[in-house]
Amino acid sequence: MAKTSVKARAKKAPKYSTRVVRRCFKCGRRHGYMRDFDLCRICFRELANEGMIPGVKKSSW
C-alpha cells in the first residue's frame, strides 16, 4: 500500500504532461498498472478471480 501523501501527490495536476503518475485506485501501486481497468496487476487478479470485473474470466486451455 502506498502512503497517503504519495497518493495525494499523484492526484495533483503535474507541471508537464509527461510527469503524470498513474496509480491503482485500490492500493496506490504504480508498477504493473493497467489503464483499461485503472488497477495494478495484483488487484486486477484478485477482483477477476472474485468475478467483480464484468467481462473478465480466468482462461484455461
HTML snippet that shows the backbone in 3Dmol.js (N, CA, C, O; Angstrom):
<script src="https://3Dmol.org/build/3Dmol-min.js"></script>
<div id="view" style="width:600px;height:400px;position:relative"></div>
<script>
const pdb = `
ATOM      1  N   MET A   1       0.837  -1.184   0.000  1.00  0.00           N
ATOM      2  CA  MET A   1       0.000   0.000   0.000  1.00  0.00           C
ATOM      3  C   MET A   1       0.879   1.243   0.000  1.00  0.00           C
ATOM      4  O   MET A   1       1.842   1.347   0.760  1.00  0.00           O
ATOM      5  N   ALA A   2       0.528   2.172  -0.862  1.00  0.00           N
ATOM      6  CA  ALA A   2       1.252   3.433  -0.933  1.00  0.00           C
ATOM      7  C   ALA A   2       0.801   4.357   0.198  1.00  0.00           C
ATOM      8  O   ALA A   2      -0.327   4.273   0.682  1.00  0.00           O
ATOM      9  N   LYS A   3       1.712   5.236   0.601  1.00  0.00           N
ATOM     10  CA  LYS A   3       1.373   6.186   1.653  1.00  0.00           C
ATOM     11  C   LYS A   3       0.330   7.177   1.138  1.00  0.00           C
ATOM     12  O   LYS A   3       0.234   7.427  -0.064  1.00  0.00           O
ATOM     13  N   THR A   4      -0.425   7.720   2.034  1.00  0.00           N
ATOM     14  CA  THR A   4      -1.474   8.678   1.679  1.00  0.00           C
ATOM     15  C   THR A   4      -0.893   9.912   1.007  1.00  0.00           C
ATOM     16  O   THR A   4      -1.496  10.461   0.085  1.00  0.00           O
ATOM     17  N   SER A   5       0.274  10.352   1.463  1.00  0.00           N
ATOM     18  CA  SER A   5       0.896  11.541   0.868  1.00  0.00           C
ATOM     19  C   SER A   5       1.320  11.285  -0.575  1.00  0.00           C
ATOM     20  O   SER A   5       1.250  12.189  -1.408  1.00  0.00           O
ATOM     21  N   VAL A   6       1.751  10.081  -0.876  1.00  0.00           N
ATOM     22  CA  VAL A   6       2.166   9.732  -2.237  1.00  0.00           C
ATOM     23  C   VAL A   6       0.958   9.694  -3.160  1.00  0.00           C
ATOM     24  O   VAL A   6       1.031  10.142  -4.305  1.00  0.00           O
ATOM     25  N   LYS A   7      -0.162   9.157  -2.661  1.00  0.00           N
ATOM     26  CA  LYS A   7      -1.393   9.126  -3.456  1.00  0.00           C
ATOM     27  C   LYS A   7      -1.879  10.541  -3.743  1.00  0.00           C
ATOM     28  O   LYS A   7      -2.297  10.840  -4.861  1.00  0.00           O
ATOM     29  N   ALA A   8      -1.825  11.409  -2.741  1.00  0.00           N
ATOM     30  CA  ALA A   8      -2.277  12.790  -2.906  1.00  0.00           C
ATOM     31  C   ALA A   8      -1.408  13.531  -3.912  1.00  0.00           C
ATOM     32  O   ALA A   8      -1.915  14.315  -4.715  1.00  0.00           O
ATOM     33  N   ARG A   9      -0.103  13.285  -3.872  1.00  0.00           N
ATOM     34  CA  ARG A   9       0.806  13.932  -4.809  1.00  0.00           C
ATOM     35  C   ARG A   9       0.532  13.487  -6.247  1.00  0.00           C
ATOM     36  O   ARG A   9       0.657  14.283  -7.177  1.00  0.00           O
ATOM     37  N   ALA A  10       0.160  12.225  -6.430  1.00  0.00           N
ATOM     38  CA  ALA A  10      -0.123  11.711  -7.768  1.00  0.00           C
ATOM     39  C   ALA A  10      -1.412  12.298  -8.338  1.00  0.00           C
ATOM     40  O   ALA A  10      -1.562  12.388  -9.556  1.00  0.00           O
ATOM     41  N   LYS A  11      -2.344  12.697  -7.471  1.00  0.00           N
ATOM     42  CA  LYS A  11      -3.615  13.253  -7.939  1.00  0.00           C
ATOM     43  C   LYS A  11      -3.488  14.695  -8.401  1.00  0.00           C
ATOM     44  O   LYS A  11      -4.312  15.173  -9.181  1.00  0.00           O
ATOM     45  N   LYS A  12      -2.454  15.394  -7.922  1.00  0.00           N
ATOM     46  CA  LYS A  12      -2.256  16.785  -8.320  1.00  0.00           C
ATOM     47  C   LYS A  12      -1.910  16.868  -9.804  1.00  0.00           C
ATOM     48  O   LYS A  12      -1.277  15.965 -10.351  1.00  0.00           O
ATOM     49  N   ALA A  13      -2.327  17.948 -10.447  1.00  0.00           N
ATOM     50  CA  ALA A  13      -2.007  18.145 -11.858  1.00  0.00           C
ATOM     51  C   ALA A  13      -0.517  18.458 -11.994  1.00  0.00           C
ATOM     52  O   ALA A  13      -0.016  19.364 -11.328  1.00  0.00           O
ATOM     53  N   PRO A  14       0.198  17.716 -12.853  1.00  0.00           N
ATOM     54  CA  PRO A  14       1.635  17.951 -12.994  1.00  0.00           C
ATOM     55  C   PRO A  14       1.927  19.189 -13.848  1.00  0.00           C
ATOM     56  O   PRO A  14       1.087  19.650 -14.621  1.00  0.00           O
ATOM     57  N   LYS A  15       3.126  19.700 -13.684  1.00  0.00           N
ATOM     58  CA  LYS A  15       3.553  20.861 -14.458  1.00  0.00           C
ATOM     59  C   LYS A  15       3.661  20.497 -15.936  1.00  0.00           C
ATOM     60  O   LYS A  15       3.314  21.297 -16.806  1.00  0.00           O
ATOM     61  N   TYR A  16       4.139  19.294 -16.215  1.00  0.00           N
ATOM     62  CA  TYR A  16       4.272  18.794 -17.585  1.00  0.00           C
ATOM     63  C   TYR A  16       3.502  17.481 -17.719  1.00  0.00           C
ATOM     64  O   TYR A  16       3.442  16.691 -16.777  1.00  0.00           O
ATOM     65  N   SER A  17       2.919  17.256 -18.884  1.00  0.00           N
ATOM     66  CA  SER A  17       2.064  16.081 -19.068  1.00  0.00           C
ATOM     67  C   SER A  17       2.846  14.770 -18.976  1.00  0.00           C
ATOM     68  O   SER A  17       2.257  13.728 -18.691  1.00  0.00           O
ATOM     69  N   THR A  18       4.156  14.802 -19.212  1.00  0.00           N
ATOM     70  CA  THR A  18       4.936  13.568 -19.136  1.00  0.00           C
ATOM     71  C   THR A  18       5.194  13.126 -17.706  1.00  0.00           C
ATOM     72  O   THR A  18       5.663  12.010 -17.479  1.00  0.00           O
ATOM     73  N   ARG A  19       4.899  13.977 -16.749  1.00  0.00           N
ATOM     74  CA  ARG A  19       5.120  13.642 -15.342  1.00  0.00           C
ATOM     75  C   ARG A  19       3.914  12.982 -14.682  1.00  0.00           C
ATOM     76  O   ARG A  19       3.923  12.765 -13.470  1.00  0.00           O
ATOM     77  N   VAL A  20       2.895  12.663 -15.441  1.00  0.00           N
ATOM     78  CA  VAL A  20       1.702  12.033 -14.878  1.00  0.00           C
ATOM     79  C   VAL A  20       2.074  10.660 -14.327  1.00  0.00           C
ATOM     80  O   VAL A  20       2.706   9.860 -15.016  1.00  0.00           O
ATOM     81  N   VAL A  21       1.685  10.395 -13.096  1.00  0.00           N
ATOM     82  CA  VAL A  21       1.923   9.095 -12.477  1.00  0.00           C
ATOM     83  C   VAL A  21       0.574   8.433 -12.293  1.00  0.00           C
ATOM     84  O   VAL A  21      -0.258   8.903 -11.517  1.00  0.00           O
ATOM     85  N   ARG A  22       0.362   7.349 -13.001  1.00  0.00           N
ATOM     86  CA  ARG A  22      -0.908   6.626 -12.884  1.00  0.00           C
ATOM     87  C   ARG A  22      -0.765   5.571 -11.798  1.00  0.00           C
ATOM     88  O   ARG A  22       0.190   4.794 -11.787  1.00  0.00           O
ATOM     89  N   ARG A  23      -1.728   5.556 -10.888  1.00  0.00           N
ATOM     90  CA  ARG A  23      -1.690   4.631  -9.770  1.00  0.00           C
ATOM     91  C   ARG A  23      -2.988   3.845  -9.677  1.00  0.00           C
ATOM     92  O   ARG A  23      -4.051   4.311 -10.089  1.00  0.00           O
ATOM     93  N   CYS A  24      -2.880   2.668  -9.136  1.00  0.00           N
ATOM     94  CA  CYS A  24      -4.043   1.824  -8.868  1.00  0.00           C
ATOM     95  C   CYS A  24      -4.953   2.545  -7.881  1.00  0.00           C
ATOM     96  O   CYS A  24      -4.492   3.028  -6.847  1.00  0.00           O
ATOM     97  N   PHE A  25      -6.242   2.617  -8.198  1.00  0.00           N
ATOM     98  CA  PHE A  25      -7.147   3.349  -7.314  1.00  0.00           C
ATOM     99  C   PHE A  25      -7.408   2.578  -6.026  1.00  0.00           C
ATOM    100  O   PHE A  25      -7.816   3.170  -5.027  1.00  0.00           O
ATOM    101  N   LYS A  26      -7.181   1.280  -6.034  1.00  0.00           N
ATOM    102  CA  LYS A  26      -7.469   0.464  -4.856  1.00  0.00           C
ATOM    103  C   LYS A  26      -6.320   0.486  -3.844  1.00  0.00           C
ATOM    104  O   LYS A  26      -6.547   0.694  -2.652  1.00  0.00           O
ATOM    105  N   CYS A  27      -5.080   0.272  -4.319  1.00  0.00           N
ATOM    106  CA  CYS A  27      -3.959   0.167  -3.378  1.00  0.00           C
ATOM    107  C   CYS A  27      -2.905   1.257  -3.554  1.00  0.00           C
ATOM    108  O   CYS A  27      -2.094   1.463  -2.651  1.00  0.00           O
ATOM    109  N   GLY A  28      -2.890   1.957  -4.679  1.00  0.00           N
ATOM    110  CA  GLY A  28      -1.929   3.030  -4.891  1.00  0.00           C
ATOM    111  C   GLY A  28      -0.649   2.604  -5.560  1.00  0.00           C
ATOM    112  O   GLY A  28       0.256   3.422  -5.726  1.00  0.00           O
ATOM    113  N   ARG A  29      -0.543   1.355  -5.949  1.00  0.00           N
ATOM    114  CA  ARG A  29       0.668   0.846  -6.604  1.00  0.00           C
ATOM    115  C   ARG A  29       0.818   1.480  -7.978  1.00  0.00           C
ATOM    116  O   ARG A  29      -0.178   1.698  -8.668  1.00  0.00           O
ATOM    117  N   ARG A  30       2.057   1.782  -8.388  1.00  0.00           N
ATOM    118  CA  ARG A  30       2.248   2.428  -9.687  1.00  0.00           C
ATOM    119  C   ARG A  30       2.841   1.501 -10.739  1.00  0.00           C
ATOM    120  O   ARG A  30       2.679   1.754 -11.933  1.00  0.00           O
ATOM    121  N   HIS A  31       3.518   0.441 -10.333  1.00  0.00           N
ATOM    122  CA  HIS A  31       4.085  -0.504 -11.297  1.00  0.00           C
ATOM    123  C   HIS A  31       3.062  -1.595 -11.591  1.00  0.00           C
ATOM    124  O   HIS A  31       2.272  -1.958 -10.720  1.00  0.00           O
ATOM    125  N   GLY A  32       3.073  -2.113 -12.799  1.00  0.00           N
ATOM    126  CA  GLY A  32       2.124  -3.152 -13.180  1.00  0.00           C
ATOM    127  C   GLY A  32       0.715  -2.614 -13.321  1.00  0.00           C
ATOM    128  O   GLY A  32      -0.255  -3.314 -13.029  1.00  0.00           O
ATOM    129  N   TYR A  33       0.597  -1.366 -13.771  1.00  0.00           N
ATOM    130  CA  TYR A  33      -0.695  -0.675 -13.862  1.00  0.00           C
ATOM    131  C   TYR A  33      -1.357  -0.956 -15.205  1.00  0.00           C
ATOM    132  O   TYR A  33      -0.690  -0.918 -16.238  1.00  0.00           O
ATOM    133  N   MET A  34      -2.641  -1.232 -15.208  1.00  0.00           N
ATOM    134  CA  MET A  34      -3.412  -1.439 -16.436  1.00  0.00           C
ATOM    135  C   MET A  34      -4.405  -0.296 -16.599  1.00  0.00           C
ATOM    136  O   MET A  34      -5.312  -0.125 -15.784  1.00  0.00           O
ATOM    137  N   ARG A  35      -4.225   0.480 -17.656  1.00  0.00           N
ATOM    138  CA  ARG A  35      -5.065   1.660 -17.876  1.00  0.00           C
ATOM    139  C   ARG A  35      -6.531   1.298 -18.107  1.00  0.00           C
ATOM    140  O   ARG A  35      -7.429   2.013 -17.663  1.00  0.00           O
ATOM    141  N   ASP A  36      -6.766   0.191 -18.798  1.00  0.00           N
ATOM    142  CA  ASP A  36      -8.141  -0.186 -19.134  1.00  0.00           C
ATOM    143  C   ASP A  36      -9.003  -0.370 -17.883  1.00  0.00           C
ATOM    144  O   ASP A  36     -10.203  -0.099 -17.907  1.00  0.00           O
ATOM    145  N   PHE A  37      -8.398  -0.824 -16.812  1.00  0.00           N
ATOM    146  CA  PHE A  37      -9.148  -1.125 -15.598  1.00  0.00           C
ATOM    147  C   PHE A  37      -8.815  -0.197 -14.442  1.00  0.00           C
ATOM    148  O   PHE A  37      -9.482  -0.249 -13.409  1.00  0.00           O
ATOM    149  N   ASP A  38      -7.804   0.650 -14.584  1.00  0.00           N
ATOM    150  CA  ASP A  38      -7.360   1.569 -13.536  1.00  0.00           C
ATOM    151  C   ASP A  38      -6.921   0.798 -12.292  1.00  0.00           C
ATOM    152  O   ASP A  38      -7.119   1.253 -11.165  1.00  0.00           O
ATOM    153  N   LEU A  39      -6.317  -0.382 -12.511  1.00  0.00           N
ATOM    154  CA  LEU A  39      -5.877  -1.254 -11.430  1.00  0.00           C
ATOM    155  C   LEU A  39      -4.457  -1.746 -11.690  1.00  0.00           C
ATOM    156  O   LEU A  39      -3.995  -1.770 -12.831  1.00  0.00           O
ATOM    157  N   CYS A  40      -3.774  -2.138 -10.617  1.00  0.00           N
ATOM    158  CA  CYS A  40      -2.484  -2.800 -10.780  1.00  0.00           C
ATOM    159  C   CYS A  40      -2.760  -4.285 -11.049  1.00  0.00           C
ATOM    160  O   CYS A  40      -3.890  -4.753 -10.911  1.00  0.00           O
ATOM    161  N   ARG A  41      -1.731  -4.999 -11.428  1.00  0.00           N
ATOM    162  CA  ARG A  41      -1.904  -6.408 -11.803  1.00  0.00           C
ATOM    163  C   ARG A  41      -2.373  -7.268 -10.631  1.00  0.00           C
ATOM    164  O   ARG A  41      -3.111  -8.234 -10.828  1.00  0.00           O
ATOM    165  N   ILE A  42      -1.957  -6.928  -9.431  1.00  0.00           N
ATOM    166  CA  ILE A  42      -2.312  -7.722  -8.257  1.00  0.00           C
ATOM    167  C   ILE A  42      -3.791  -7.546  -7.918  1.00  0.00           C
ATOM    168  O   ILE A  42      -4.508  -8.526  -7.712  1.00  0.00           O
ATOM    169  N   CYS A  43      -4.242  -6.293  -7.863  1.00  0.00           N
ATOM    170  CA  CYS A  43      -5.655  -6.024  -7.566  1.00  0.00           C
ATOM    171  C   CYS A  43      -6.547  -6.532  -8.693  1.00  0.00           C
ATOM    172  O   CYS A  43      -7.653  -7.013  -8.446  1.00  0.00           O
ATOM    173  N   PHE A  44      -6.064  -6.425  -9.933  1.00  0.00           N
ATOM    174  CA  PHE A  44      -6.835  -6.932 -11.069  1.00  0.00           C
ATOM    175  C   PHE A  44      -7.079  -8.426 -10.918  1.00  0.00           C
ATOM    176  O   PHE A  44      -8.193  -8.905 -11.127  1.00  0.00           O
ATOM    177  N   ARG A  45      -6.038  -9.154 -10.557  1.00  0.00           N
ATOM    178  CA  ARG A  45      -6.169 -10.600 -10.429  1.00  0.00           C
ATOM    179  C   ARG A  45      -7.124 -10.975  -9.303  1.00  0.00           C
ATOM    180  O   ARG A  45      -7.941 -11.884  -9.448  1.00  0.00           O
ATOM    181  N   GLU A  46      -7.016 -10.269  -8.178  1.00  0.00           N
ATOM    182  CA  GLU A  46      -7.906 -10.547  -7.046  1.00  0.00           C
ATOM    183  C   GLU A  46      -9.368 -10.321  -7.431  1.00  0.00           C
ATOM    184  O   GLU A  46     -10.222 -11.165  -7.162  1.00  0.00           O
ATOM    185  N   LEU A  47      -9.651  -9.177  -8.064  1.00  0.00           N
ATOM    186  CA  LEU A  47     -11.032  -8.857  -8.433  1.00  0.00           C
ATOM    187  C   LEU A  47     -11.552  -9.767  -9.540  1.00  0.00           C
ATOM    188  O   LEU A  47     -12.726 -10.136  -9.542  1.00  0.00           O
ATOM    189  N   ALA A  48     -10.678 -10.133 -10.486  1.00  0.00           N
ATOM    190  CA  ALA A  48     -11.096 -11.011 -11.574  1.00  0.00           C
ATOM    191  C   ALA A  48     -11.440 -12.403 -11.050  1.00  0.00           C
ATOM    192  O   ALA A  48     -12.409 -13.012 -11.505  1.00  0.00           O
ATOM    193  N   ASN A  49     -10.667 -12.905 -10.110  1.00  0.00           N
ATOM    194  CA  ASN A  49     -10.941 -14.228  -9.537  1.00  0.00           C
ATOM    195  C   ASN A  49     -12.232 -14.235  -8.724  1.00  0.00           C
ATOM    196  O   ASN A  49     -12.903 -15.263  -8.634  1.00  0.00           O
ATOM    197  N   GLU A  50     -12.579 -13.101  -8.135  1.00  0.00           N
ATOM    198  CA  GLU A  50     -13.829 -13.000  -7.382  1.00  0.00           C
ATOM    199  C   GLU A  50     -15.027 -12.757  -8.297  1.00  0.00           C
ATOM    200  O   GLU A  50     -16.172 -12.850  -7.856  1.00  0.00           O
ATOM    201  N   GLY A  51     -14.769 -12.444  -9.579  1.00  0.00           N
ATOM    202  CA  GLY A  51     -15.839 -12.182 -10.524  1.00  0.00           C
ATOM    203  C   GLY A  51     -16.391 -10.772 -10.432  1.00  0.00           C
ATOM    204  O   GLY A  51     -17.528 -10.524 -10.834  1.00  0.00           O
ATOM    205  N   MET A  52     -15.595  -9.840  -9.904  1.00  0.00           N
ATOM    206  CA  MET A  52     -16.045  -8.477  -9.704  1.00  0.00           C
ATOM    207  C   MET A  52     -15.856  -7.585 -10.944  1.00  0.00           C
ATOM    208  O   MET A  52     -16.440  -6.504 -11.022  1.00  0.00           O
ATOM    209  N   ILE A  53     -15.043  -8.036 -11.909  1.00  0.00           N
ATOM    210  CA  ILE A  53     -14.814  -7.256 -13.128  1.00  0.00           C
ATOM    211  C   ILE A  53     -15.658  -7.867 -14.243  1.00  0.00           C
ATOM    212  O   ILE A  53     -15.414  -9.006 -14.642  1.00  0.00           O
ATOM    213  N   PRO A  54     -16.643  -7.134 -14.752  1.00  0.00           N
ATOM    214  CA  PRO A  54     -17.505  -7.716 -15.779  1.00  0.00           C
ATOM    215  C   PRO A  54     -16.751  -7.967 -17.074  1.00  0.00           C
ATOM    216  O   PRO A  54     -15.941  -7.147 -17.506  1.00  0.00           O
ATOM    217  N   GLY A  55     -17.029  -9.116 -17.690  1.00  0.00           N
ATOM    218  CA  GLY A  55     -16.426  -9.461 -18.970  1.00  0.00           C
ATOM    219  C   GLY A  55     -15.069 -10.121 -18.861  1.00  0.00           C
ATOM    220  O   GLY A  55     -14.467 -10.442 -19.886  1.00  0.00           O
ATOM    221  N   VAL A  56     -14.565 -10.335 -17.663  1.00  0.00           N
ATOM    222  CA  VAL A  56     -13.250 -10.944 -17.483  1.00  0.00           C
ATOM    223  C   VAL A  56     -13.447 -12.275 -16.774  1.00  0.00           C
ATOM    224  O   VAL A  56     -14.125 -12.355 -15.750  1.00  0.00           O
ATOM    225  N   LYS A  57     -12.840 -13.329 -17.340  1.00  0.00           N
ATOM    226  CA  LYS A  57     -12.893 -14.627 -16.688  1.00  0.00           C
ATOM    227  C   LYS A  57     -11.535 -15.313 -16.833  1.00  0.00           C
ATOM    228  O   LYS A  57     -10.762 -14.990 -17.734  1.00  0.00           O
ATOM    229  N   LYS A  58     -11.263 -16.229 -15.968  1.00  0.00           N
ATOM    230  CA  LYS A  58      -9.989 -16.934 -15.995  1.00  0.00           C
ATOM    231  C   LYS A  58      -9.968 -17.869 -17.185  1.00  0.00           C
ATOM    232  O   LYS A  58     -10.910 -18.631 -17.405  1.00  0.00           O
ATOM    233  N   SER A  59      -8.900 -17.811 -17.946  1.00  0.00           N
ATOM    234  CA  SER A  59      -8.808 -18.636 -19.144  1.00  0.00           C
ATOM    235  C   SER A  59      -8.157 -19.975 -18.818  1.00  0.00           C
ATOM    236  O   SER A  59      -7.345 -20.075 -17.898  1.00  0.00           O
ATOM    237  N   SER A  60      -8.517 -20.987 -19.574  1.00  0.00           N
ATOM    238  CA  SER A  60      -7.877 -22.292 -19.465  1.00  0.00           C
ATOM    239  C   SER A  60      -7.969 -22.955 -20.828  1.00  0.00           C
ATOM    240  O   SER A  60      -8.980 -22.859 -21.524  1.00  0.00           O
ATOM    241  N   TRP A  61      -6.893 -23.625 -21.187  1.00  0.00           N
ATOM    242  CA  TRP A  61      -6.872 -24.333 -22.470  1.00  0.00           C
ATOM    243  C   TRP A  61      -6.021 -25.560 -22.392  1.00  0.00           C
ATOM    244  O   TRP A  61      -5.887 -26.282 -23.380  1.00  0.00           O
TER     245      TRP A  61
END
`;
const viewer = $3Dmol.createViewer("view");
viewer.addModel(pdb, "pdb");
viewer.setStyle({}, {cartoon: {color: "spectrum"}});
viewer.zoomTo();
viewer.render();
</script>
